[in-house]
């Protein structure tokens, strides 16, 4: 009776072929992953350089953080990414959306998000200022801060605030904002003012009554002696000019 118990040896050839197939799959799968990583790095660098250049005029220094999300599906390669701003007059600080044109005209477009931080100088109050006071350079000082964290109406130059009047009480150490200021009235309603009327070949000076308050450069109404109303431009304290 023939022995039915045989020793079973693995088929070495089939096993070797299976190992080769697995190795090939691993090897073939590696380049796309590496390509994805390299492509993302290139897009991030192009977007970072683009935003730094765009935002440079806004302040003293600019830093940009970009994160490119890996696509869920395999997309065509983005070999020459060209960043652009999707909207006209787009804000260039804080959270910024950037379009990336891949491979020129007719290529696909990707959109990425970036955080742009801009360091600038801005004006703060050096001391308390009461309502109605005219600001002087001693009332103000400059501090550095991040543009994306400042109020939109923050004043950025001391010379732009000196001579303006506080519309409310201002506390030392706070950021100065443009809505808190108004220009000083050099002409007040009801005052008798001096008016210079100029035209080709003549100049006449006369007195009139101001019908409005007015700061430097503003137009106000005047009433002259015969009751006629004129529009004149403020050129100094109680001084106005009419051009013919």
C-alpha positions in Angstrom: 0.0 0.0 0.0 1.5 3.3 -1.1 2.1 5.8 1.7 -0.4 8.7 1.2 1.6 11.1 3.4 3.8 13.2 1.2 6.1 16.0 2.3 4.9 19.2 0.7 7.6 21.7 -0.3 6.7 25.3 -1.2 7.1 26.3 -4.8 10.2 28.5 -4.6 9.7 29.9 -8.1 6.2 31.2 -7.4 7.2 32.6 -4.1 10.1 34.5 -5.7 7.8 35.9 -8.4 5.4 37.2 -5.7 8.2 39.0 -3.9 9.3 40.6 -7.1 5.8 41.8 -7.8 5.5 43.3 -4.3 8.8 45.1 -4.7 7.8 46.4 -8.1 4.6 47.9 -6.7 6.5 49.6 -3.9 9.1 50.9 -6.3 6.5 52.2 -8.8 4.5 53.8 -6.1 7.4 55.8 -4.6 8.0 58.3 -7.3 4.4 59.8 -7.3 4.6 60.3 -3.6 8.0 62.0 -3.9 6.8 64.0 -6.8 3.8 65.2 -4.7 6.0 66.3 -1.9 8.4 68.1 -4.2 5.6 69.8 -6.1 4.0 71.0 -2.8 7.3 72.4 -1.7 7.7 74.3 -5.0 4.2 75.7 -4.8 4.8 76.8 -1.2 8.0 78.6 -2.1 6.6 80.3 -5.2 3.6 81.5 -3.2 5.7 82.7 -0.2 8.1 84.7 -2.5 5.1 86.2 -4.4 3.4 87.4 -1.2 6.5 88.8 0.4 7.1 90.8 -2.8 3.5 92.0 -2.9 3.2 92.9 0.8 6.7 94.5 1.1 5.5 98.1 0.6 3.0 97.7 3.5 5.6 97.7 6.4 9.0 97.2 7.7 9.1 93.4 7.5 6.9 90.6 6.1 6.7 86.9 7.0 4.5 84.4 5.2 3.3 80.9 6.2 1.9 78.7 3.4 0.4 75.3 3.7 -0.5 73.4 0.5 -3.0 70.6 1.1 -2.2 67.4 -0.7 -4.9 66.6 -3.3 -7.2 63.7 -2.6 -7.0 62.5 -6.2 -3.9 62.4 -8.4 -3.8 65.5 -10.5 -1.6 66.4 -13.4 1.8 67.7 -12.5 2.2 71.4 -11.6 5.7 71.9 -13.1 5.8 75.7 -13.3 3.4 77.2 -10.6 2.6 80.9 -11.2 0.9 82.5 -8.2 -1.7 85.3 -8.7 -4.3 87.2 -6.6 -7.8 86.1 -7.4 -9.4 89.5 -6.7 -8.5 93.1 -7.5 -7.6 95.3 -4.5 -7.2 92.1 -2.4 -6.0 92.6 1.2 -2.4 91.4 1.5 -2.1 90.7 5.2 -3.8 88.3 7.6 -5.4 85.2 5.9 -4.8 85.5 2.2 -6.1 83.4 -0.7 -3.7 82.9 -3.6 -4.4 81.3 -7.0 -1.7 79.1 -8.6 -1.7 78.8 -12.4 -0.1 75.5 -13.3 1.9 75.2 -16.5 0.8 78.4 -18.1 -2.2 79.3 -20.2 -4.8 76.5 -20.3 -3.3 74.7 -17.3 -5.2 73.8 -14.2 -5.5 76.3 -11.3 -5.1 75.5 -7.7 -6.0 77.8 -4.7 -4.0 77.9 -1.5 -4.3 79.8 1.8 -1.5 81.7 3.4 -1.0 83.7 6.6 0.8 87.0 6.0 2.2 89.0 8.9 3.4 92.5 8.4 5.3 94.5 11.0 4.7 98.3 10.9 5.1 101.4 13.0 1.8 103.0 14.2 0.9 106.0 16.5 -0.1 105.5 20.1 -0.9 108.1 22.8 2.1 109.1 24.9 -0.2 110.6 27.5 -3.9 111.2 28.2 -5.5 113.8 25.8 -8.8 115.4 26.7 -11.7 115.8 24.2 -11.3 118.9 22.1 -7.5 119.2 22.6 -5.3 119.9 19.6 -2.6 117.1 19.3 1.1 118.0 19.4 4.1 115.8 18.8 4.5 115.5 22.6 1.2 113.7 22.8 2.2 111.0 20.4 4.8 108.2 19.9 5.5 105.4 17.6 5.3 101.7 18.4 5.8 98.6 16.3 3.0 96.1 15.8 1.4 93.6 13.4 -0.7 95.2 10.7 -3.1 92.3 10.7 -3.9 92.9 14.4 -4.3 96.6 14.2 -7.6 98.5 13.8 -8.2 99.4 10.1 -8.2 103.1 10.9 -4.9 103.1 12.9 -2.8 106.2 12.3 0.6 105.3 11.0 2.5 108.7 10.9 2.8 111.2 13.7 2.9 114.1 11.3 -0.4 113.0 10.0 -2.0 113.6 13.4 -0.3 116.7 14.7 -2.6 119.7 14.6 -5.8 117.6 14.5 -8.4 117.8 17.3 -9.4 114.9 19.5 -13.1 114.2 19.1 -13.1 112.2 22.4 -10.9 111.7 25.4 -7.9 109.5 24.5 -6.0 107.4 27.0 -2.2 107.0 27.1 -0.9 103.8 25.4 -3.9 103.3 23.1 -3.6 103.1 19.3 -4.7 106.3 17.7 -7.4 105.9 15.0 -8.4 108.4 12.3 -12.1 108.5 13.3 -11.0 109.9 16.7 -9.7 113.1 15.0 -10.9 116.0 13.1 -9.2 119.0 11.6 -9.2 122.2 13.6 -11.7 124.8 12.5 -9.9 128.0 11.4 -13.2 129.7 10.6 -16.3 129.5 12.8 -19.9 130.2 12.0 -20.9 133.8 12.7 -17.3 135.2 12.6 -16.3 138.2 10.6 -13.7 137.0 8.2 -11.3 138.4 5.6 -12.0 137.3 2.0 -9.6 137.7 -0.9 -11.3 137.7 -4.3 -8.8 136.9 -7.1 -9.3 136.9 -10.9 -7.3 137.6 -14.0 -5.6 141.0 -13.4 -7.3 141.9 -10.1 -7.4 141.1 -6.4 -9.9 142.5 -4.0 -10.1 142.1 -0.2 -13.3 142.6 1.8 -15.0 141.4 5.0 -17.8 138.9 5.2 -19.7 136.8 7.7 -18.9 133.0 7.8 -22.0 130.9 7.6 -20.2 127.6 8.4 -17.3 126.2 10.4 -14.3 125.3 8.3 -10.9 123.7 8.5 -7.9 124.4 6.3 -8.8 123.8 2.6 -12.5 123.4 3.2 -15.2 125.3 1.4 -17.6 127.4 3.5 -20.4 129.8 2.7 -20.0 133.5 3.3 -22.5 136.4 3.3 -21.2 139.7 2.0 -22.5 143.2 2.7 -25.2 143.2 0.1 -26.6 139.9 1.4 -25.3 137.8 -1.4 -23.9 134.3 -0.5 -20.5 133.1 -1.8 -18.5 129.9 -1.5 -14.9 130.4 -0.4 -11.9 128.2 0.6 -10.3 128.5 4.0 -6.6 129.5 3.7 -5.8 130.4 7.3 -7.4 131.6 10.6 -10.4 133.8 9.7 -9.0 134.0 6.1 -10.7 132.8 2.9 -10.1 133.0 -0.8 -12.5 133.2 -3.8 -11.2 132.5 -7.2 -12.9 134.0 -10.3 
